[in-house]
Each structure stands twice: as structure tokens, then as C-alpha cells.
Amino acid sequence: MKIAMIGTGYVGLVSGVCFSDFGHEVVCVDKDPRKIRLLEAGEVPIYEPGLDALMARNVEAGRLSFTGDLATAIDGADAIFIAVGTPTRRGDGHADLTYVMAAAEEIARAAKDYVVIVTKSTVPVGTNAAVRDVVARTNPDLDFDVASNPEFLREGAAIDDFMKPDRVVVGVETERAAQVMAEIYRPLYLRDFPIVTTDLESAEMIKYAANAFLATKITFINEIAALCEKVGADVKQVSKGMGLDGRIGNKFLHAGPGYGGSCFPKDTKALARIGQDHASPMQITEAVIAVNEQIKRRMIDKLSDLCGGTFNGKRVAVLGVTFKPNTDDMRDAPSLTIVPALVGGGAKVTVCDPQGLREGEALLPGVTWVEDAYAAAEGADLLVILTEWNEFRALDLSRIAGAMATPHMADLRNIYAASDAEAAGFAAYDSIGRAGYGVA
């Protein structure tokens, strides 16, 4: 089948490349000429493990191409996927649908034959119906269907998630659209991956409900971690004991400095706003949003305690600033709250992150970037582990401690044991939901 993918951001590019690997002919469209030039030159504008090789293979096979011309891309397409950004709208928490609706209008003006217009972007309930109305109003003679196909890709593991999904969700209104979507996902049907076919509104709601629930699990265990610190329990043991219950599961029960990224922050805010608009408040989701912000601020208090109550004049080494490992995504990362607090408090901050420089250089002014953890620790008064990149999991702690002016560690991802830090020569150590030592 021929597929047009509008948008070459994270979702659009990963989805387009993976669809081409299914054997479909895929044309990815973007209005940014710089992105198209990079992609045509074989360069991937985002960091996602394995994406560059998969993209190159399908370009070479003639199944994947890139263009800035939407009309050319959708000519003869069986399905057109809208995968543009839906950021939180300033001021009210709604998802901004400007780009989605603009794409729908442009499709309507350019399309000639029957096509399924598929919303891949995360959108509030009712958006696909609104897309249908926009297209019908713009081009009353066009024969088309709309479909909702929300994405469930984890950054850093997106290719596996696409090729081996927990489920694929497809919302449709007609059997004809269902058949087109079934053909697109035929390789997954043949391998017995679950395909949930439902109505448009349910498909839209599934995405928000799933992300809000996962954000709730993260926030819940972070609240439990705070209580563990007060009562002397170990949150890692608590998480393990909880996760062994099949009704709960162990995923998303890892305590840390709060959730961030491209999905959870904006999707929880959007769901809360949808509830308010329909007089059905999402009280749990609203609490999750508030508590997550409190957790980030609580991390700053931890760091302040390790610095003797003030950041002024202290040298702080920060390991990891992306919201999670194996991505260069900085959107709503805890580092965007924590690092500015350090700098604003008078600290001299040195940052090391394998992929964070590209976005972080502009987002985190006033810091010094280095290429390895040992250089970051040189002369530091505090070492902060903020993102659990693999290369930070097996550091020579004795070497790190020996290089620091004041060997204090804030392990905000619970990578190391307090006993290991103490044996390596750290004078103070603190983590999340576990006992530390030498902390004011």
C-alpha cells in the first residue's frame, strides 16, 4: 500500500520508517526544508537507537522517501497519516490542534481519490470527528474516511514497540476504513499481535487513559518513596514486593525525580482539561500533575541539604539531563526544573549527557558541558545522577570521589547502594526512598 506520513517528528518518522519496513511505500512529508535536507542526506534529526540503519535500508530498497510537497506525497495514497505536534496550549491546558487541522485542510485541498485520513497524533476526544468535518467542508466531493490510530511508542525503544506492540488501537467508522487499516497492519495480524478495533472516540480516549494511568503509577511510587524516607523503609524493596502482584506489575514503579518527556506531561494536562470541559473532573489525574511538580521541587531540597543549605559558590556535576536514557528529548525533563535552580542559586554546574547537548545547550544556559562523568566530577562539591544512562551505571566510584572537592552524591535514580558509595569514599549520599548518610 502507499502511505503518506505528514510530520517527521518523533512519531511520524519512526512510524513512517517502520511502515516502510513492513513493505509499504511510504512518503514522509515535512514543511521544514532543513529536516527534509537532512533526511534526504541520510541523517536522522532525532536520536532513537537503530532508526538510522532501518531508515537507510528502506530508502535503499526504494520504499521510503521524503518531500516537502504534500500534494505529491498524497497522490495515489491509500492512507494519509497525520503525525504533527499537539503541544499543550498556553494558558488553558488544552492540546493545541492547530497543526492537525491545518494538515486536514491541506489534505482536503490536494486529495483526489478515496483515502483514509488517519490521526496518529495524540488528540482529545472528538478530534477525529472534527477532522472529518473540516475535510468534508473544504472538499465536499472528496470520498474519504477518517481513522484514529494513537501511538504507544517509548522513546529509546520505539522500533521494538512498533514492531512488537502490546497492542495496536484503531478507531474507525466504516468497514471500508477498517479493511484499509487491517491491510496496513497485516504483518502484525499475521504474527498475532493484538489489534483493538473500536470507534473513534474510544480510540482517542484509550491513549489518554493509558498515559494518565502510567503517570499515576510513577507518581504513586514517588509519593511512597517520600514516606519510605520518613519511616525507614526501602522503596526498591517496596516496589519489588508490589510489582510481584500480577494485578499491579513491576513496570513504572521505579522511584525518581518525577516524570517528564513528550507524552505524560501534556497528556495528563489535556485529560484534566477534557474532564473540566465536560463537567467530569479527573481528580486523580489533577492530583498526579500537582504532585509530580512537588516531587521535582523536593529534589532541589535534597540537593540543597547535600550542599549545606546553599548552592552559592558550590560546584555541581550533573550526570544526565534528558528525561530518560536512550533519547535526546528534553521536553519537560526534571533537569529543566532542577538545573536552573542550581544555577540560580549560585552553583557552577557541569553537565554530562551522551545525547543531551543538542537540545540542552539552549535550554540550560549557564552550564558547562563535558564528555564524560569523570571530567564532570573534577573538583565538584556534589555529584547528581539525574538520568540513568547505562554509562553511568558502572562508574568507578572511588575515582569519582577522589576527584571531587567534597565527595557528596545525590543518586536520584537509585543506581547505587549507599554502602557502595560509602566504601568508595563518599562523605555523604542520598537517593530516593532509601536511607542515606551524612545528609544535613
Summary of the structure (lengths in Angstrom):
residues: 440
radius of gyration: 23.6
end to end distance: 63.5
largest distance: 74.7
contacts: 1544
relative contact order: 0.09
helix: 45%
strand: 14%
